[in-house]
Amino acid sequence: MILVWLLVVLLGGGVLAGLFARLHPLLSRSIALVAVIVDLVLALILAVCDFGAAHAVGSRWLEEVNWSWIPQSGIQFHLGLDGLSLLLVLLTLFLGMVAVLISWSDITTAVGFYHFHLLLILGGILGVLLSLDLFLFYFSWELMLVPMYFLISIWGRERRTYAAIQFFLFTQLSGLLMLIAILALYFAHHQATGIYTFEYQDLLGTQLSPHMAMWIMLGFFAAFAVKLPVFPFHTWLPDACAEASTATNLVLTSLMAATAAYAMVRFLLPLFPDAARAIAPVIIVLAIIGILYSAVLAFSQTDLMRLIAYASIGHLGFVLLGIFSGSPLALQGAVMTVLAHGVSIGALFLIAGALEKRLHSREIETMGGLWDTMPRLGGVALFFALAALGLPGLGDFIGEFLILIGTYQVHIAAAAVAACGVLAATFYALRFVQYAFQGSNLHSWRLPDLNLREATVLGALMIALLWLGLYPQPVFRTLAQTASHAQAFWR
C-alpha cells in the first residue's frame, strides 16, 4: 500500500492546496510542501527498510501492488518499485520539494491553481515510474501533459502561449504514436496467445515479426525521444525553458526528461530487444549529433535560460548514448547522469531565475562584475558550472565517465567523438561564469546576495551532487539488479 500512498498523498495534497488557497496563499504553499515531504519520507523508508530484504530473497520488486481494474480489457492497477524506479522516485520528490520552495515567493497569482498543477504533474511522474501496466503507464504519461501546459501558459513569460502550444503539440502527437504502438502490441499479443492484456510481464517476449516489432518500437521511441528530448526533436525545449518559470523549468528538464530515459530502459529495450539492437547505431549517431550540436548552440546563446536548455540537451545526449551502447557500464553511467543532470541543471535554472529576479534580464552580455556584489551566488554558480562541464568529484563526471568507458568497449569511434562534447561543455560553462560574474562592475551593480531560502535550497543541491560524485556506490548497488535485467535483453 505504500506505493499507493505515494500517489494518494501527492494528488490529495494538490486538491487540498487548491482548495485552501481561498483562505490564504500560505496555506496552499504549506500543504504542497508537506505533501512532498511526506512522500519523500515514505520513499526513504522504502529505500532503507525494503531494499536489503527484497534482494535477500531474490525478489525483482522491492514493493508491488497488483489490483484488478478493468478485467474485461486486461487492465490492471499494477505498481512496482525496483532499484531503478526507487532512485528516480527519490530524485522526483527531492526536486519536487525544491520546486515548491523556490516558487514560494515567485508565484503570487492563482497560487492554489499553481500548486494543484505542480503536485498533479509530480503525481503523473511517479505514476510513470511505478506503472507495470501499459494502460496505466500511458495514463500517467499523458497526465503529465495538461498540468505542464498550464504551468507554462499561465505562469510563464511574454511568449508563454506560443511555448506552451509548441510543447503541447510535440508531446501530444508523439504520445498518440505511443498509444497506437501500445494498442498494436496489445492486439499482437492477443493474436499470438488469445489473451488481452496490458501487463508488462505478460507482454515481454510477445512474438512479433521483425517488421512489426520495428514499427511498434518506433512508436514508443517517438514519445520518449520528444520528451527526453533527442535531436532533432528537441526544438520545443529551448523555447519552453525561455518562457517558463524557474520551478517549471526544474520539473521540465530534470524530471520529465528522467521519465523518458526511464521508459527507454524499462519498456523499450525489454519489449523490443531485436528492434532496439537493429536501430541502436542510428540512435547512437543521433545522440552524438545532439551532444555536439547542443554544445555549439549553447556557446552561442546570450539568453541564460536558453543556454542552460541547450546544455541540458547535451547531457541527455550522453544518457541516450549510454542506454543504446549495449554496455552494462554505460547503462549505469546513463542512470547516474540522469540523477546528476537533474540536480546540476535544476540548480543552474535556479541561479538563472535568481539573476533574472534581481537584474530583470537574462542577457549574459548585459551582466559582468556580479561577483563583487553577490559573492555567494557567484561561488554557487561557479560550482554548478564546473559540474556541468564534468569536474571530477561531482556526479556529472561519474556518469559521463562511465558512459564513455562503457561505450569505448563496444563503439570506439562513438566514444571518441562523444568525448569532444565534454570538451565543448567547458567553453559554454566558463563563458557563463566569465561574462556574468567576472570582470569589472561596469554597471555599478548593488544587488542582494542569496537569501536564506535560496542558500538552503542551493546548498542542499550542492551536497547531493557531491554525494553522487564522491560516494556513488549506493547508487550502483541499488542499480545492480535492474541493470542486469535490462542488459539481458541485449545479449
N, C-alpha and C positions, 0 to 999 in steps of 0.2 A: 504493500500500500504506500510505501514511502515514495515510489515513483509517481503515483497518482497525486500524492500531496504536493510534490514539486510543481505540478501543473495547476492544481487547485489553488494553492497559495498565491501564485502569480496572477492567475485570471481573476480570482476573487479579490485580490488586492487592487487590481486595476479597476474593477467595478466600484469598490468602496472609495478609491481615490477620486474617481469621477463624481460620485455622489456627495462626498463630504467637502468637496471644493466649494460647494454653495455656502457652507458655514464659514470656512476660512481657507485660503490657499495653503497655509502652513499645514493644515490637516492632511490635505491631498499629498503634499510632498512627504510628510512624515509617514503616512500609510504606505506609500510606494517604497520608501526606503526600508521600512520594517519588513515588508513582504519579501523584498530581495534578500535582506539579511537573513531572515528565517529560512529561505530556500538555500542560501549559501551554507548555513549551519547544518541543514539536513544533508546536503551533498558532502560536506566534510565528515559528517558522521558515517556516511556510506563509505567514504574513502578510508577512514581509519578502522572501522569495525568490520566491514564486509570483505575487503579485498583479500586479506590473507586467508580467511575462512573459505572463500569461494575457490581459490586456487588450490587449497589443501585437498579438496575433494574433486579437483579437476573439472569444475563447472565452467561452462563458457560464459555464463552471465552472472554478474555479481548480484543483481536483483532482476526479477522478472514478474510481469503481470500479464495474464492472458485470459480475457473475458470474451464471451461470445457477444457480438454486437449486432450484425445483420447476417445470421447464418444462411439465409436463403441465397445470398450472393457471395458467401465465403469470406465475409468481412469480420475480422476480429479486432477487439481493442487490445492490442498486443504491444507491450512496452518491455524493453530490455536494456540493461546497462552493463557494458563491459569496460575494459580499461580505456579504450579509445574514447568512447562517449563520456566516460567519467571525467577525463581531462578537459574535454570541451564543455561539459556542463559546468565545471568549476570555473573555467575561463568566462563563460557566458554570465554567470551570476556575479563574479568578481567585477567584470567590466560593466554589468548592469548596475551594480551599486555605484560605480564611478560615474556612470551616465546620470543617475539621479542626483548625485552630489554636485556634479559640475553644472547641471541645469537649475540648481537651487535658486539662484538669483537671476539667471539669464532668461528664464521663461516667466513672463508676467501676464500674458494673455491666455485665456482659456486653460488655466493651469490643470484643472481636473481632466479635461478632454485630452490634454497632452500626456498626463501620467497614465490615463487609461490606455492610450495607444502604445506608450512605451512598454508597459507591462504586458500588453497583448502581444507585441512583437517578440518580447523575451519568452513568453509562453509558447509562441509558434516555433521559436528556435529550439527550445527544449523538446517540443514535440517532434521536430525533425531528428534530433539527436537520440531520442528514445524509441522511436517507432520501429516495430518489426513487422508491420503490416503495410503493404504498399499503398492501400487506400488511405490509411491513417497518415502515412508519410506524406502523400500528396496533399491531403487536407491541411496538414501542418505547414507544408511548403507554401501553399497559397495563402495561409493565414498570415504569413509574414508580409505579404504584398500590400494589402489595403492599409494597415496602420503606417507602414513606411511611406506610402503615397501621401497620407495626411501629414505625417511628421515633416516631410519636405515642403508640401504645398501650403501649409498654414503657418509654420514657424520658421520658414526659410527666408532667404534674402530676396533681392529685387526680381530676379528671373526664376523664382521658385516654381511657378506654374509650369514653365517650359521644362525645367529639370525633372519635376515630378511626373509629367506626362511621358517624357522620354524614358524615365525609369520604368514606369508602368507598362509601356508598350514593349520594351525589350523583355522584361521579366514575364509578362503575361503571355506573349507569343511563344517564348521558349517553354514556359510552363505548360501550354497547351500541347506542344510537341511531346513533352514528357508524359502527359495524360494519355495521348494516343499510343505511345510506346508501352505504358503500363497496361492498357487495355489489350494491346496486341499480344503481350506476354501472357496476360490472363487467359485469353481465348486459345492461345497456342498450347498452354499447359492443359486446358480442358480437352483440347483435341487429342493430346498425347495420353492423358490419364483418365479422362472422363470426369474430372473433379474441377469445380470452380473454386478458386482460392486466390487471395492476395497475400497469403502468408509467405514471408521472406524465406524461411527454411524450406517450405514446400516448393517454391519456385526455383531454388538452386538446382542446377542440373537439368532444367527443362530441356527436352530435346528440340533443338531448332536447327533449321538448315543454315549454313554459313551466311547465305544472302540475307535471310530473315534476321538472324542474330545481329548482323552488322547494322541493318536499318533500325532495329529496335534499340540497340546500343546508342546509335547516333541521336535518337530521340531523347534518351536520358542525358547524353553528353551535352546536347544543346542547352538544356536547362541549367546544368551545372557550370558550363562554360560561360554563360552570360552572368551568372551570379558570382563567379569567382573573382573577377572576370578574366577571360582568356583573350589574347589578341586573335582576331580583330573584332571581338565582340565587347570590347572594353569602353567604347566611346561614350557610353552613358555615365560612367563613373566620375570622370573629372568635372563634368557639368553638375552632377548631383552634389559632389563634395563642395564645389564652389558656391552653391546656393543653400545647402542645408545648414542647420545649426550645428554647433560643436558636438553636442551629445548625439545627435542624429548621425553625424559622420563617424563617431566612435562605433555605433551599432552597425552602420552600413559597411564599413571597411574591415572592422575587426571581427565582427560576429557573423554577419550574413555570409561573408566570404568563407569563414570557417565551416559553415554548414555545407557549402558547395564542395570543399575539399573532403569533408567527412563523407558526403554522399558518394563521391567517386570511390573512396576506399571501401565503404560499407556495401554499396549496391552495384556500382558499375563493374568493378573488377570481378567480384564473385559471381554475378549473374551472367556475365558475358566474357569469360576469360579468353576464349579463342579470338573473338572480335576485338577485344582490347589489345591482345598481342599483335594482331594484324595492323591495327591503326596506330599503335604506340609510336613508330618512327615519325609519323606525321605530327602527332601531338607534341613530341619532343622538339621538333622543329618550331612549332608554334610557340612553345614555352621559351625557347632560346630567343626567337624574334621578340617576344614580349619583354624579356629581360633587358635586351639591348635597346630596343626602341623606346621603352618607357624611361630608361636612364637618360637617353638623349633628350627626350621631351621634358623630363624633369629639370634638367640643367638649363633648358631654355625658358622656363616659366618665370614670370615676375610675380604672379599671384601665388601667395604662400599655400593656400588651400589646394590649388591645382598641382603645385609642386609635390605636396605630400600624397595626393591622389595617384600621381604617376609613380612615385616611389613605392606606394602600396602595390600597384600593378606589377612592378619589377620583382618585389619579394614574392608575390603569389605566383609569378612565373617559375621561381625556384621550387615552390610547392608542387606545381604541375609536373615539373621535370622529375622531382623525387618520386611522385606517385607512379608515373609511367615508365620509369627507368628499368623496372623489373628487379631492383636490388633491395633486399631487406634493410640494409643500412640506409639507403637513400629514402626509403619509406619512413623509417624512424626519424630521419632528418626533416622530412616534409612535415610530420606532425609537430616536431619541435619548432619548426619555422612558423607554423600556424599559431602556436602559442606565443612565441616571442614577437611575431608580427602584430598580433592583437594588442600586446602591451605597448610596444615601441611606437607603432603607427598611431595607436589611440592617444598616446602621450603627446606626440607631435601635433595632432589635431587640437588637443587641449592647449598646448602652447600657442598655436596659431590663433585660437579663439581668444586667449588672454591678451595677445598682442593687438588683435583687432578691436577688442573692447577698450583698450587704452589709447590706441592710435587712431581708431576709426578708419583704418586702412589695412589691406592685406598685401600691398605692393612692397616687395622687398627693397626695391631701389629707392623708395622714399624713407627707408629706415637708416640706421647707422648710429654707432656710438651708444647703443642702448645699454651696454654693459655698465657704463658709468652710473646710470640712474636705476637700473634693475639688475644688480649683480646676481641675485639668487635665481631669477628667471633665466639669465644668461648662462649660468652654470648648469641648470637643469636642461636647457636647450642644447648645450654642447654635449651633455651626457647622452641624450637620446639621438642626436645627430650622429655621434660616434657609434651608437647601437645600430642605427640604420645602415651604416657603411660596413658593419660586421667586425667591430672591435673585439679581439679575443677577451674572454672573461664575461661576455654578455650572451644572452640566449640566442640572438640572431646569428652570431658566429658559429655556435654549436650546430644549429640547424643547417645553415648553408654549407658548412664544412663537411658534415655527414652526407649531404646531398651530392656534393661534388666528388667526394671519395667514393661513395656508392655508385654514382653514375660512371666514374672513371673505370670501374671494374668491368663495366659492360659496354659503355659507349665512350671511348677515349676522346674522340673529336668533339662530341657534345659537351663533355665536361670541360674541355679546354676552352671552347667558345663561351660557355656559360660563365666561366671564371672571369672573363673580361667584364661581365656585369658587376661583379664585386668591385673591380677597379673603378668602373664608371660611377658607382654609387658614391665613391669618395668625392668626386667633383661636385655633385649637386648638394651633398650634405654639408661639405665645408663652405660651399658658396653661400648657403643659407646663413650659417653662423657668421661668416665674414661680413656679408652685406648688412645683416640685421644688428649685430652686436659689437662688431669690432670697428676700429677707426675712430675718428673724432666725432664728438657730439655736435655736428654742424647745425642741427635744428634746435639746439638748446633744450632737449627733452628734459622734463621734470615730471616723471611718471611714477605712480605707486608700484612697488615691487609685489611679489606674491603675497597674497593674504593667507591666513591660517588654513582656510578650507582648501585653497588651491595647492598650498605647500604640502598639506597632508595627503591629498589625492596623488600628486605627482611623486611624493616620497614613497608612497605605497607601490606605485608602478615601478619606481627605480629598484626597490627591494625585490619585487617579483622578477625583474629582468636579471638582476644579479644572481638571484637564487637559481634561475634557469641556466645561467652561464657557468656558475661555479659548482653547482651540485645538481647536475641533471639526472643522476642515477634513479631517483624515484620515478621520474617520468618514463625512463626506459624500462624499468621494472613493470610499471603499470601497463606499458605498451606491448610487452614481450609476447603475451599470448595472442593478442589481437593481430600483431604483425605476422606471426606465424600462420594464423588462419588466412589472412589476406594474401600472403605470399604463396600459399599452397596453390592458389588458383593460377599462378604464373608458370608453374612447373609443367 
